[in-house]
Amino acid sequence: MLIGAQTWEFRSKPAIIGAATVVGPEEGEGPLSHTFDFVYDNLEIDEKTWEKAERKLLEHASALALVHAGINREDLSFFIGGDLMNQIITATFAARTIAAPYLGVFGACSTSMESLALAAFLADAGGARYVLAGTASHNCTVEKQFRYPTEYGSQKPATAQYTITGAGCAVVSTEGSGPRITHASIGRIQDLGVKDPFNMGAAMAPAAADTLVSHFRDTGRKPEDYDLIVTGDLASVGHAIVKDLLDKDGVPMDKTDFNDCGLMIYDRDKQPYVNAGGSGCGCSAVVTYGHILRKLKNRELNRVLIVATGALLSPLSYQQGESIPCIAHAVALEQEDNGR
């Protein structure tokens, strides 16, 4: 049901009954490597093109998620997915293999929580029994499409982020056990005029702040009601900005663990090529469905808020001198029977 202006409260508390993460070699060298289900040792993912490699990541993650959920493809009511490629071809082509009724979505890097929120809504409303939500990104496909071809080897400013190579999928259902989805706050477009595709953190930070403020307003919760709050991929630049914006809005984040998936996935000292940190559709997906779900299942965390952020630009809009409209979607997860 709708509470407040833009938040869904899921009365049945659908569960993530199975999830999986598949990543590339650079993510496998980061501090969260032990939380991923499979790490490829090559960026090609044993395919002939980067685009086919990205698709394979999503197909692999979806297959593992179904195994972990203990169901077959035929049991799926829907697959909800998207990515950063033109016409979301990674998710669409993967949907041929998944072979479930398909809803394609585009939220740029916010797609992980957009798809999870919609999956929970369908399950909670009785419109689906099992829903697969998933997304993927590949460093070489995204860099080629939005910035410069990989082969060009251009130097990037310190504000730039490094698109992660990885895919994350989750199976959502009101049947079965697992971390529960209790709320989802759907974001509004925020655009403060940033045009620099090498400074996505600054562009997306206002969207993260707006959604967080809206979530707390709609639910009546406070930051300290969560054991962990993470933004999607603001990295070092955007994460600092969002904290300042929230302070100005009267929502200080100093009473909870406030982090960012783009900062968590890499070791920036040992992996300096990532510059400000990680980004991409797969960033919040693999951190959430790997590291954070494990923490919830082990009861190291009880209540978590994931705020995935997305920059909704395209090569065409950038070439026409447009600024970058951004959005953020928040999903609250709780370990069942946490006593709260």
Secondary structure, 3 states (H helix, E strand, C coil): CEECCCEEECCCCCEEEEEEEEECHHHHCCCCHHHCCEECCCCCCCCCCHHHHHHHHHHHHHHHHHHHHCCCHHHCCEEEEECCCHHHHHHHHHHHHHCCCEEECCCHHHHHHHHHHHHHHHHHCCCCCCEEEEEEECHHHHHHHHCCCHHHCCCCCCCCCEECCEEEEEEEECCCCCCEEEEEECCCCECCCCCCCCCHHHHHHHHHHHHHHHHHHHHCCCHHHCCEEEECCCHHHHHHHHHHHHHHCCCCCCCCEEEEHHHHCCCCCCCHHHCCCEECHHHHHHHHHHHHHHHHHCCCCCEEEEEEEEECCCHHHHHCCCCCCEEEEEEEEECCCCCC
